[in-house]
Amino acid sequence: MTQTSKFRNLLVSCGAVATLALGGLVKPANAAEQFNDKGVQFDRDTIIEFQFLKSNNAAQSTFGVVNLATGEKTPLISEARAQDRPGRNAAGTAGKAVRKPFAEFTFKAGTTYALYLESTQKGKGTTTVYSLPDKNGGSQLAQFENDSTALGTQGVRIGWNDGISGKGSDYNQFLVIAGGGIGCPCKPSPVLTAPIPPEVPPTRNNAPSGRG
């Protein structure tokens, strides 16, 4: 039977993460084989949630996952506009430049993936960069803070260089976090079989700070 490891925040609390599967509990995030700039691969079907943090570039970007075997790209988080407001060095934030800051993706067992960032800037065309340096001609354009063992705890922060601005090792042009206690408002999946505590009505006072 195929099992699905869930790195999911259930609105029970800001830091709640459930790792459950069809039929019961499974191993937590350390079951992951890798989640870094060498590739993304798990030993079981695994759902990872992503949250957009902010952007600091002049391009309009889309973040997603690419299946390295098939080349299929799945866009996850897109900027509706490059910045919150016109102006030099203006930032993009959740709810403004990015209207849907949360997304999730099911990584299939034994399949190798990479992350990508596709960016369009007026006058400079569209550029796609990857979390694998080999797909960027040897350039590292994505920086992972923490590894797969952090997916079920504080999460993995991923900073991007969009490949357009030419700022070398600047990885703050598009920022996302994978897993962790990100306070995702996604609805619990129907495959979860363990009891879920009653939801606590969200208020302005208990919203996570610094998350847009």
N, C-alpha and C positions, 0 to 999 in steps of 0.2 A: 504494500500500500504506500502510495506517495504521501509523505509528510510535509507539512508546511510550517517552517519556523517563523513566528510572528514577532517582529520588532515594532510593536504598536503602542501608541499612547491612547488610552481609552477615556480621557476626560475625567477619570476618577481623581487624578491629581496631576499636577504639571509634570511630575517625574515618573509616572507609572508606566512601566514597560512590561508587556506580557509576552512570554515565549511559549506558545501553545501550538498543538498540532491536532490533526484529526485523530481522535481516540485518546488524547491525553497530553501530558507534559512532555516536552522534548528538551534536548540540550540547549543551553543559551547561546549567546553570540560566539563563544569560542568554538562552536561547531563549524564556523565559516572557515574555508580554506584560505581565501585572501580577499582583501578589499583595499587595494593600494594602486600605485602607478605601475605595477606589473600586470594588473588585470583584476577582474572581479569574478570570483567563482566560489560556489558553495557545494557542499556534499548532499544537500537536500533542497527541494523547492523552498525558496526564502523570499518573503516579502519585506522590502525595506522602504521606509518612509523618508521623504526628503522635504526639507523646508528651505525656502529662499530667505536669505538674511539681508543682503543689500548688494548694490552694484555701484561701481565708481568708474564709469567709462562713458565715452560718447557714443558707443555702439548700442544697438538694440539686439539683445541676445536671447537664445533659447538653449536650455540645458536638457540633456537627455541621456539615454543609454543606447549603445550599439552592440548588437550581437556580432562577435568577431568571426563566427563561422559563416553566417549568412550575409553580413553587412547591413541587416535591417536596423534602422534607427527608430527609436521611440522617443518623441519629445515629451518632456515632463513639466517643465516650468518655463514660461515664456514672458518676456517683457512686452507689455502692450505699447509701451513707448520707451525711448532710450533713457529718459530721466524724468524725475517728478516735475521739473519745470525747466524751461530754457535757461541756459547760462553755463558758463565754463565751470567744469568740475562739479556740476550738480549731480547729486546722488540719485539712485533709483531705490525705492523702498517698497515693502509689501503693502498692498492696498492701493498703491498709486501707480508706479511703473509696472509692478507685477500685481495683477488683480487676483490671481489664484496662487498663493505662495506655497501651498502644500500639494504633494503628489506622492504616489507610491508605485513600485514596480515589483513584479514577481520574477526573480532570478531563478531559472530552471536548473535543477541539479546537474552538475557535470558540464555545464555550458560556460564558456569563457566570454565575458563581456568587458567593455570599456565604457567610460563616461565621455561625453563630448559637449562642446560649447560652440554653437553656431552664431556668429555675430555679423550684423550688417551695419555699415556706416556709410552715410551719404558721401559719394565721391570716392570711396575706397572699396566698394563692393562687399561681398560676403566671404567670410573666412571661417573655417571649421577647424577647431583644435581638439585634441584628444587627451585623455588622462595617461595614455601610453606614449612615452617619448618617441618610440620607434615610428609611430604614425604621424609624428610631427617632424620627421627628418632628423630625429635625435634630440630635439629641444624639449625640455621639461616645462610644460605650460600649465600643469595642475599640481597643486601642493596639498597632500593629505596630512592633517594633524590627527594623530592617533592611528590605530590599525583596526582590524576587524573585531578584536576583543572588546572595543569600546562601543560597538553598535548597540548593545543592549544596556549601556550605562550612560556615559556623557555624550555619546555620539561621535561621529567623525566629521570634522569640519573640512571642507574642500574649497580652496581658493584658486581662482583661475586668472591666467593672463590670456586675454582674448586674441592675441597674435596680431592685432591691428595697431595698437598704440606704440609698440616697439620700446617698451620700458624695461626690457630685460627680465629680471627676476621679481617683478612686481606681480603679486598673486592676489591683489584685492579688487580686481576689476569686476568679478562676479563671485559671490560667496553663497554657498549652500551648506547645510548640515544634513548628514545621513544618520538615521536611527536616533537613539538617545531620548532624553526627556524633553521633546520639543513642543509638547502641548498640542499635538495635531488634532484638529476637530473632525477628522475622518470618522465615519460611522464604523463601529465594530463589525468585523466580518462575520457572516452567519456560520462560518466553519468553526468558530471558537466554541469549544464545548465546556470549558470551565465556567463556574458561576461568576458573574460580573457584578461588583457592588453597585448600588444605586448611584446615578450620576449626581454630581454637585452642580447646581445652577451656576454658570459662569457670571462673574461680576467684574467691573472695571478694576476693583482693588486686587483681585487675585490673578490678573493676567500676567504672564511672564514678562519681565522687563527686558529691554534690549532686543526684542524680537520683532520689531516693526509694529 
